[in-house]
Amino acid sequence: MSWMPIGADQWPRRSSSGVETPDVTKHHRLASIILRTIFIASILIVTVHVSMPQSETLWTVYDTPGDLIRVLLGLAVCVWLAIQLFIMPKDDHAHRMWLYLGLAAVPFALICIVGIW
């Protein structure tokens, strides 16, 4: 049983001030998808780089337990980020949030990528 009344998804969306919020345009939707993809991909790149073992090759991961734990946690985070990369936002609020968040976070993530290399 749902807690929402019947037909609640058909009601116009209103903000806290009582004014109806406009729908997100196609350009904003495309920009939010692009910014979200760039942000998640850059976080994925940073995670792969940080989770690599300290030695030169991947085969020395068993030398220290810290390297093994780092690689396993990095692998888990990378799998989760790869899954999130293909799950698109479903509503206008999520697109609006990713648009604003992407404008602020994508330059920072790109600076982190340049900084770790």
C-alpha positions as CSV (number, residue, x, y, z in Angstrom):
1,M,0.0,0.0,0.0
2,S,1.4,3.4,-1.0
3,W,1.3,6.5,1.2
4,M,0.6,8.8,-1.8
5,P,-2.9,9.5,-2.7
6,I,-4.3,8.2,-6.0
7,G,-3.2,10.5,-8.9
8,A,-0.5,12.3,-6.9
9,D,1.9,11.9,-9.8
10,Q,-0.4,14.1,-11.9
11,W,-0.4,17.0,-9.6
12,P,1.6,20.1,-10.7
13,R,4.9,20.4,-8.9
14,R,5.2,23.4,-6.6
15,S,8.2,24.8,-4.8
16,S,8.2,25.8,-1.2
17,S,7.1,29.4,-2.2
18,G,4.0,28.0,-3.9
19,V,5.1,28.8,-7.5
20,E,5.1,26.0,-10.0
21,T,8.6,24.9,-11.0
22,P,9.3,24.9,-14.7
23,D,10.3,21.7,-16.5
24,V,13.9,21.2,-17.4
25,T,14.6,22.0,-21.0
26,K,16.4,19.6,-23.4
27,H,19.5,21.7,-23.3
28,H,19.7,21.6,-19.5
29,R,19.0,17.9,-19.5
30,L,21.8,17.2,-22.0
31,A,24.2,19.5,-20.0
32,S,23.4,17.7,-16.8
33,I,23.9,14.3,-18.3
34,I,27.3,15.4,-19.8
35,L,28.4,17.0,-16.6
36,R,27.4,14.0,-14.6
37,T,29.2,11.6,-16.9
38,I,32.4,13.7,-16.8
39,F,32.2,13.9,-13.0
40,I,31.7,10.2,-12.4
41,A,34.3,9.2,-15.0
42,S,36.8,11.6,-13.4
43,I,36.1,10.2,-10.0
44,L,36.6,6.7,-11.5
45,I,40.0,7.7,-12.9
46,V,41.1,9.2,-9.5
47,T,39.9,6.0,-7.7
48,V,41.8,3.7,-10.1
49,H,45.0,5.7,-9.8
50,V,44.8,6.0,-6.0
51,S,44.0,2.3,-5.5
52,M,46.9,0.9,-7.4
53,P,49.7,-0.7,-5.3
54,Q,52.7,1.3,-4.4
55,S,55.1,-0.9,-6.3
56,E,55.5,-0.9,-10.1
57,T,53.5,-4.0,-11.0
58,L,50.1,-5.3,-9.9
59,W,51.6,-8.7,-9.1
60,T,53.3,-7.4,-6.0
61,V,49.9,-6.7,-4.4
62,Y,50.3,-9.7,-2.1
63,D,53.6,-8.4,-0.6
64,T,51.8,-6.2,2.0
65,P,48.2,-6.4,3.3
66,G,47.7,-2.7,2.9
67,D,48.2,-3.0,-0.8
68,L,45.8,-5.9,-1.1
69,I,43.1,-4.0,0.9
70,R,43.6,-0.9,-1.1
71,V,43.2,-2.8,-4.4
72,L,40.1,-4.7,-3.3
73,L,38.4,-1.5,-1.9
74,G,39.4,0.4,-5.1
75,L,37.9,-2.4,-7.2
76,A,34.7,-2.3,-5.3
77,V,34.4,1.5,-5.6
78,C,35.2,1.3,-9.3
79,V,32.5,-1.3,-9.9
80,W,30.0,0.8,-8.0
81,L,31.0,4.0,-10.0
82,A,30.7,2.1,-13.3
83,I,27.2,1.0,-12.4
84,Q,26.3,4.5,-11.4
85,L,27.6,5.8,-14.7
86,F,24.8,3.9,-16.6
87,I,21.9,4.8,-14.3
88,M,20.5,8.1,-15.5
89,P,18.5,10.6,-13.4
90,K,14.8,10.1,-13.8
91,D,13.1,13.4,-12.8
92,D,13.6,17.1,-13.4
93,H,14.9,17.7,-9.9
94,A,17.7,15.3,-10.3
95,H,18.7,16.8,-13.6
96,R,18.7,20.3,-12.1
97,M,20.7,19.1,-9.2
98,W,23.3,17.4,-11.5
99,L,23.5,20.6,-13.6
100,Y,24.4,22.8,-10.5
101,L,26.6,20.2,-8.9
102,G,28.4,19.4,-12.2
103,L,29.2,23.1,-12.8
104,A,30.9,23.2,-9.4
105,A,32.4,19.7,-9.1
106,V,33.7,19.0,-12.6
107,P,36.4,21.6,-12.5
108,F,37.5,20.5,-9.1
109,A,37.6,16.8,-10.2
110,L,39.6,17.7,-13.3
111,I,42.1,19.6,-11.1
112,C,42.4,16.6,-8.9
113,I,43.2,14.4,-11.9
114,V,45.9,16.8,-13.1
115,G,47.2,17.1,-9.5
116,I,47.7,13.3,-8.9
117,W,49.6,12.9,-12.1
